[in-house]
């Protein structure tokens, strides 16, 4: 049993303590003492004259004095165990103003561990009372303490930022688990969004299966294409892709897709932004239309295919980055919001520091409009998926010098914006990926999986080759560049 003393007989040597002001916020401590008493004795030292001087436990002592307690448990500092002495040292250490937040978290986490070692039923709230921290803040500190060496908080600037980062990561991981369960359920019981099988008609004889169809039926394209069987002909089964990009018509693919849902979708549909270019280091309208029908109708048709079939590809909790022409802003946002997507009011802005490769886009007569040197992308959210982290919504970077695709965007710019959406929990889809730059940017950020679609076979081969090269460079510990 610890000794007892009258709290009035314990002197606080304010000049020798780090805390110079008198404690006032002790209401919670008073309530704790009323309910449970003083669980941990107040630590004191004894002077040669026999006077008690406070070493640790000022909050407990102040609350005891306010409650008018006649006696309080005390421990002489000279009689403390190694564990108790460490506890006092840590308590005093966390009061230093210059202490880095990581050291503070480690010290408080260790204090809590020492309390738990003495009492298995010890609660986080009790540690908060003992060291004078609000219980909510204490819970955050212990949460961060358990993951203090996690790479995701390596650059955090404080406890709150570290806590929020870990919380977002936990939510994203939990959503992935739910998505896996949903996908497994679809495998076992069928996909609710897939077309139902035909119902047999009474007295109808089954149709014979064609032994060698002249035109293959549209099938679901898997994330990893299956190898053709030895019996199949080159015309009926295309060769497997040599990377994450598959050759497919997005309109047809999305109507039959029934695979895993994606938590991040990046869209860069053709939207006529090349019209008005003068060819100074960039492709002209004639060059781009040699490969694509770069008209507004293409844009709206692609958008309709995506939104009408969104349940097939987009997770219940997901982000979308959607590049668009400012002329289409109002209608595009309206269509997205109509199906339940939350669209941020302010888009992402890529400022082209080299003026769009020369002079930028002139949206009309060169004599009546300024040259536009930026591109914009909407952020759309489904459900409550949190960001990985927050960054500015604008980024300055030059256009790509040696393009492998007419609408190729710079990977450094994509990586910058993608940091808000992509981490190791991310399954990404780009339905018109072109050069594959978006997939490479996502893989650089550690995406769990990426899948790209591209209509042109030549672009598929080139983009896959560049993506595989980036993977090799990454594995070799080098930094890929666009």
Protein Blocks (a to p, Z undefined) as FASTA:
>chain_A
ZZdddfklpccdfklpmblbdcfblmlmmmmmmmnopfbacdddddfkopacdfbhplmm
mmmmmnopabdcdddfklpcfklmmmmmmmmmmmpmklcfklmmmmmmmmmmmmmmmomk
bcfklmmmmnopafklmmmmmmmmmmmmgmklmmpcbfklmmmmmmmmmmmmmmmmmmmm
mmmmmmmnopfkbccdddddehiacddddfbdfbdcdddddfbdcdddfkbcfklmccdd
fbfbdcddfklmmmmgccdcdfbdcddddehlmgopacehiacfklmmmmpccdfklmmm
mmmmmmmmmmmmmcfbdcddddddfklmmmmmmmmmmnopacdfbdcddddfkgnopnop
aebjfklcccdfbdcdddddehjbdcfbdcdfbdcddddfbdcbfklccfklmmmmmmmm
gcfkbccddfblonommmmmmmmnopabdcdddfblklmmmmmmmmmmmmmmmmnopacd
ZZ
